[in-house]
Amino acid sequence: MHLARTGVFLWAVRSARLLALPVQRISLIDSKRWLSHTPRCLSSPFAAFPEQSAQQGSKVDPKKTEKTSASDHGNGSIPESQFQRSLASAPQNKIIHDTTGSGSGANILGQPFVFDDVSNVTDSILGLVGRNLYDTPNHPLHITRKLIESVFQYPLYKNHIASNPVVTTKDNFDVLGFPKDHPGRSRTDTYYVDSQTVLRTHTSAHQHAAFQYMSQNPEKGYTICADVYRRDSIDRSHFPVFHQMEGARMWQQYRMKTTKGGTRLMGQEERKAQIKEDLDNLPEHSLEIIDEGGHHNYKTNPVQISHDEKESELVVQHLKRSLELLVQRVFTAAQEAMPGTKQEQLKVRWVEAYFPFTSPSFELEVFWQGEWLELLGCGVTKQEILNNAGLNDRIGWAWGIGVERLAMLLFEIPDIRLFWSQDERFLSQFKEGQITRFKPFSKYPPCYKDVSFWVRPSPDGASPIGAESSSGVAAAAGGDSTKASPAETQPAAFHENDIMEVVRNVAGTLVEDVKLVDEFVSPKTSKKSLCYRINYRSNERTLTNEEVNSLHDQVLQQLTKLPIEIR
């Protein structure tokens, strides 16, 4: 099942690649912060979630990213003050071109930005900003979010939402330790508003701010839900905007200063006792547990040097029990929505993992409808991350999960595009606080169109035929190792996500999937030929031949702007 391998963002780099916490354990971790103070942002910093500092973000090296034409997004050489002032009163979330023809920009949720050579956001993507499906009552994503939050409730946990997706590259990448050449930084994978700001690729852009919030407030944990953005494949389980949730739980040591009386040691013992008490107070559950990470490998999945081994193990036990309770809560609700079917005992499986922000780390799988499905990832939070947020006296765990992945399983929704539908035949099927199985209202016919083109000899930017996208499973912030490297020098090679973006910008949700169906290399010219098949199909109506032909002609026209040669 493709969905089983395309889920959650998460912090992960397996074999030097950032991995989205594969859903094997219950854990979601995303964090993100927003810096609005840049030379190109006219307005003063706005209050994102929670209140965040507004510092100059690190610039992206354009030599490590693919370029688009200046006519698409402007060359950044226009008089900024006059154009920015006009953007402040322009329609929101729509690309505006300067009347002089020398540049462009956008008013994104009230904040004006002038585009530069790195900008690659499109009208189709900006049109989805601010929809906030996770905060729309009776929507399946809102129902799923509330179901998760019901396990992590106030006052112990603070439940945050982060409504503005514009963040700095510092918060999205640098603070989290992403290498400068990480694939997730590439313009082929990330939507850049300008060289210093992006549409967040994961909720972890808010993690640092969330920890700082905890240092000043009484809550001992938090959850964050937000929409995130990645340039990606087009199919029934991928969409350029999706939703993530992450959570964390901390314990504080109140006696930190070392004295002859051993105050620091006493403080650690008291904290250890508190973790044990909190663990004992967690409810029991009826899940069948397969714990392959029960006695984890201390070489490949070690306890952190600064942590006491027994205390770290207590944190792990509390983490696992908390997420097992989440699984029981969520999937019991799903079982109750399927009357008349045989109810088997729920089974979960813990597997060791590697994530750059936690150690030890684990993944959680759930056995659902006859197969093991990856659910999420988690672990003991790296102490340096806590220290950087002023939480030197804390220890704790964190997790992260993809909301669509879970909602598609719970409501049996077969196509991720449906979440964005405004058709009442879809929306009227769901009610707040209830899990109901989606009933397809019709199946409209597909219309296939092929497009073939030559690409110049260069690193392969297309996924192999038949390969499943690894984004979401192999990248916390994005990035697919089967695609061109962001460190590739100019001019950049053709990248598979480029054709996806063209099709998406022209046809939007009227395309169900785009697949590579043929490729070969000419023995004479060494040029590579690629053939992609575009499946035009609406979830809401039958498309006419004239409509599809018009859309396909526009796609072909836009493809000529890429470094390819249409055959």
C-alpha positions, 0 to 999 in steps of 0.5 A: 500500500503506497500510503503506508510508505509516504507518511509523516514528515519527521526529523530524520536522516537515515544514512545521511538523509533526513528521514521523516519519522516513519510511522512505526511508533507513535511520534511526530516531531515537527518544529518551526519558527518564523522570522519576518524581519528581512530587507524585503519584508516591509511590515514589522515582525508579526506574532506567529506561534508562539511569539518568536524573535525576528532575526535575519535568516541565513541566505540560500546560496543561489549556486546550490539551487536551480534557477527560474527565469527572472520573468517568472518571479522578478530579478530583485533589482526593482525599487523595493519601497514603492513596489512593497508599499503597493503590495501591502494593499494588494490582494492576498496570496496572489502573485503581483507583477510590478507595473514596470515589468521588472519584478514581482511579489506577493502579499502573503496573509497580509505580509508583503514580499518582493521576490528575488532570483531564488523565489519559486512560489506559484499562484496555485500554491499561494492560493492554498495558503490560509485555508487552515483545514486543520482548524475547520470544524467538521472537516476530517483533518480537524476531527483527526487533530482533535482526536490526537489532542484528546490524548495530550490535553491541557493543562499538562499540554499546551495545544498550539496551531501555527496559522502562518506558514512563512518562516525563515530558512534559519528556523526551517533549517539552520536551528535544526542542524540541517547541513547546507547541502541537504536535499531539503534546502533545494528549490526543487523540493522547497517553496522559497518566498525569497532567499531568506524565507520559505513556506515551512516544510515541517512543523519543526520550524516551530520546535525551538519557539515551543521549547522557549515558550515552555521555559516561561510557562507552567505546561510540561508538554505541547502539541503543534498542528500546522500546514506544511509545504513541499514540492513533490510528486503528483499522485493520490497520496501526495499533495504540495500542502499537507498537515503535520502534528508534533508533540513533546513532554518535559520533566524539570530538575529543580536542584541544578547547582552542584554543592558538597551536599550533592544537591545536583544528584539529589535533584536528578534522583527527584526528577527520576522519581517524578518520571517513574510516578508519572509513568505509573499514573498512565492508564493501562491499555489492551494493545498487543505490543511487539517491542523490537526496540525494547532492548535497543542497541546502545551503539547505534541507538545510544543513550545520550552522554549527558543523560543517566541511563536509568532516567533515559529508560524511564523517559522511553517507557513513558513515551511508548506508553503515551503513544500506545494510548494514542494508538488505542484511542485513535484506532478504537474510534476507527473500529467503532466506525465499522460496525459488523466487521470482525474486530481484531485485537489492535497490535503495534510494533516498535522498531529502532530508528535514527533521527538527528533530533532524538536519541534513542529513537524509535518508530511505531507501526500499527497492524491495520486491516491485514498489514503493518502500516508505518505511523510515526517516529519519536525519541528522547529529545537531544539535550543540545536542542533543549539547552539552546532553548534555555531548558538546560534543566529538562529531559523529555521526549518528542514525536511527530505524525502526518495528519492526512496519513492518519485521516486517510486510514481512519475515514478510508479516504482514497485520494488526498485531493479530497481533503481540499474539496469544497463539494458538499457531497464530500464535506457533508459526510463528516461531523465533529467528534465522529469517525465515519467511513467515506462513501464515494459519491461517484467515480469519474473517468480518467483521461490520459495524456503523454508528454515526451522530451529530451533532457541534457546529459546530467545527474538524473533528476527523475525517479526510476520507473515504478519507484515510489516517492521517498519524500515524507518517509525519507525527509523531515524537511523534504528532499528525495535522494533519487532526485538531483542534488541541491549542490548541483552547479548551474545550469541545473539539471531537469528535476522531476518536481519541475514537471510536477509543479508545471502540471499542478500550476496549470491543472491544480486538483484536476490531475490525479497523478503524473507517472514516468512511463518510459525513458531511454538514452540515445546512443548517438547523442547521449541525451536522455528521453523521458515520457510522463503520463498525466492522468486528468481526472476530477473527483467532482465531475466529468472533464470534457475532451475540450477541457482536457485538451486545453489544459494539456496544451497549457502544460506543454506551453509551460514545459518549454520554459524548462531546460528540456526539448519537447519531442 
